[in-house]
Amino acid sequence: MKCPCLKIALGIGVLVLAALATHALVNQLQQPDVSVPAPQFVASPENPVGQPQPACQENRQSPRGPVADYYTLSAPHTHGNLTVFLVHGPSTLTEAKFITLSEALAKGLAIVHETRTNTLQVENRSNQELFLQSGDIIKGGTQDRTIPHDILISSNSGRTPVNIFCVEEGRSGPRGAEPATHFSGAKEALPSKDLRMAALHGNNQMEVWNAIRRTQSNLSQNIGAAVNGPASPTSLQLTLESPSVQKSVQAPVDALTGVLGDSNDVIGCAVAINGKVHCIDIYASSELFRAAWPRLLRGAAIASLTERPQQDAPAATGESIERLLTNLDSGNITQRQVSNRILLVQQETAEHVCFDACDQNRGNLVLHRCILVK
C-alpha cells in the first residue's frame, strides 16, 4: 500500500515544477532583446579593400546597446612602417556635446585633484559632459597617472572619483615647480598596444610599469638617443615630451594629420605597424572621433617608433580588419562597472580583445569600441 504522504509530496512537486516553468516563460517573454548585430561591410566608392561581409549575430547575452550597424574602410594611408585605415559609418550619437579632458584642463574647465591613492577626484566645471578617454595621461600631482577606462562626467559635477594607474614609478612628491595638489594637463596618451593592453586588459599596476620600461627601452634603441626625462627617468609623460621623441614623431604626424579631409562619416581608425594590425578604435559619432584623432595619431606614430621598420613586411590589408570587425560575436563576454555611468563590456578571443564602453544613461550606447590585437 502506497503512503498517502508520498502521494501528497509528489503532487506538490508537480505543482512547484509547473509554477517554475511558467515563471521562467514569463520572464523570457518580458526580457528585452539587448543583442546587437555585428556590423556589416557595405560596398562603396570609398571601400576598395574588400567585398560586403554578412552580419554576424552578437552573443545573445551581450549587454551592449546601440552601435553602428555597418562600416566601410577607405584606402590605407602609410608613412614608413605605420599604416592607418579610416573607418566610415553612421553616428549613433548625434545630440550630445562633449569636452575632452585635455581641452577642459587647458581652459580651466576641469580640475583633477590629487588624493595620493589609486582614485583621483575629477571636477567638471563646464556646461558640457566631460569625456575622459581610455589611456589619457595626466601630468603633475605626486605622480603622473593614466586613466585606463573611458569615463563620462556630467556637467558641473562636483568632485567625482576616477580610478587610475601610475605611469611614473617612485615619485611621491612635487616635481620641480609643478603643483602637487592637482594636475596641470592631459596632452599625452598611452601610445602603444603593449601599454594599452597592460592598463585595459591586465588591469595591473606592475604590468603597466613593465610596459613603460619596455617602451622607453625600445624608443631609446630605435631613435638612437636618450628618451628618459632627467627630472624623473621613470615618467612616461616626460619620455613622450623628450626632444628626441618629439623630433622623430613629427614626420608621420605631419604626413597623416590631414587624411580625414572634410568627410563627416569617419568614426574610427585602424592602425597597423610593419603590416600587422595593432588596434582599432571606433566612436559613437564622427565629432567624437575627430576630437580623439590627434591623440590617436600621435600615439600610433610613437608606437611605430617602438618597432624597427621591416622592409620585407607584407602590407596591411583591409581584409584582415574586416575579418576582425565582422567576428566580434566570438569569445567570452565579461563586464565591469568602471564608473557610475560606464559599463565596460569585454569580449576576448585567442586573437584579440574588444572593449566596449557603454553609456548606461543612453541605453548602454557604445561610446567607444577599442579592439586590441594580441
Residue, then its C-alpha position, 0 to 999 in steps of 0.5 A: m500500500k502506497c503512503p498517502c504522504l508520498k502521494i501528497a509530496l509528489g503532487i506538490g512537486v508537480l505543482v512547484l515544477a509547473a509554477l517554475a516553468t511558467h515563471a521562467l516563460v514569463n520572464q523570457l517573454q518580458q526580457p528585452d532583446v539587448s543583442v546587437p548585430a555585428p556590423q556589416f561591410v557595405a560596398s562603396p566608392e570609398n571601400p576598395v579593400g574588400q567585398p560586403q561581409p554578412a552580419c554576424q549575430e552578437n552573443r545573445q547575452s551581450p549587454r551592449g546597446p546601440v552601435a553602428d550597424y555597418y562600416t566601410l574602410s577607405a584606402p590605407h594611408t602609410h608613412g614608413n612602417l605605420t599604416v592607418f585605415l579610416v573607418h566610415g559609418p553612421s553616428t549613433l550619437t548625434e545630440a550630445k556635446f562633449i569636452t575632452l579632458s585635455e581641452a577642459l584642463a587647458k581652459g580651466l574647465a576641469i580640475v583633477h585633484e590629487t588624493r595620493t591613492n589609486t582614485l583621483q577626484v575629477e571636477n567638471r566645471s563646464n556646461q558640457e559632459l566631460f569625456l575622459q578617454s581610455g589611456d589619457i595621461i595626466k601630468g603633475g600631482t605626486q605622480d603622473r597617472t593614466i586613466p585606463h577606462d573611458i569615463l563620462i562626467s556630467s556637467n558641473s559635477g562636483r568632485t567625482p572619483v576616477n580610478i587610475f594607474c601610475v605611469e611614473e614609478g617612485r615619485s611621491g612628491p612635487r616635481g620641480a615647480e609643478p603643483a602637487t595638489h592637482f594636475s596641470g594637463a592631459k596632452e599625452a596618451l598611452p601610445s602603444k598596444d603593449l601599454r594599452m593592453a597592460a592598463l585595459h586588459g591586465n588591469n595591473q599596476m606592475e604590468v603597466w610599469n613593465a610596459i613603460r620600461r619596455t617602451q622607453s627601452n625600445l624608443s631609446q634603441n630605435i631613435g638612437a638617443a636618450v628618451n628618459g626625462p632627467a627630472s624623473p627617468t621613470s615618467l612616461q609623460l616626460t619620455l613622450e615630451s623628450p626632444s628626441v621623441q618629439k623630433s622623430v614623431q613629427a614626420p608621420v604626424d605631419a604626413l597623416t594629420g590631414v587624411l580625414g579631409d572634410s568627410n563627416d562619416v569617419i568614426g574610427c581608425a585602424v592602425a597597423i605597424n610593419g603590416k600587422v594590425h595593432c588596434i582599432d578604435i571606433y566612436a559613437s559619432s564622427e565629432l567624437f572621433r575627430a576630437a580623439w584623432p590627434r591623440l590617436l595619431r600621435g600615439a600610433a606614430i610613437a608606437s611605430l617608433t617602438e618597432r624597427p621598420q621591416q622592409d620585407a613586411p607584407a602590407a596591411t590589408g583591409e581584409s584582415i580588419e574586416r575579418l576582425l570587425t565582422n567576428l566580434d560575436s566570438g569569445n567570452i563576454t565579461q563586464r565591469q562597472v568602471s564608473n557610475r555611468i560606464l559599463l565596460v563590456q569585454q569580449e576576448t578571443a585567442e586573437h584579440v580583445c574588444f572593449d566596449a564602453c557603454d553609456q548606461n544613461r543612453g541605453n548602454l550606447v557604445l561610446h567607444r569600441c577599442i579592439l586590441v590585437k594580441 
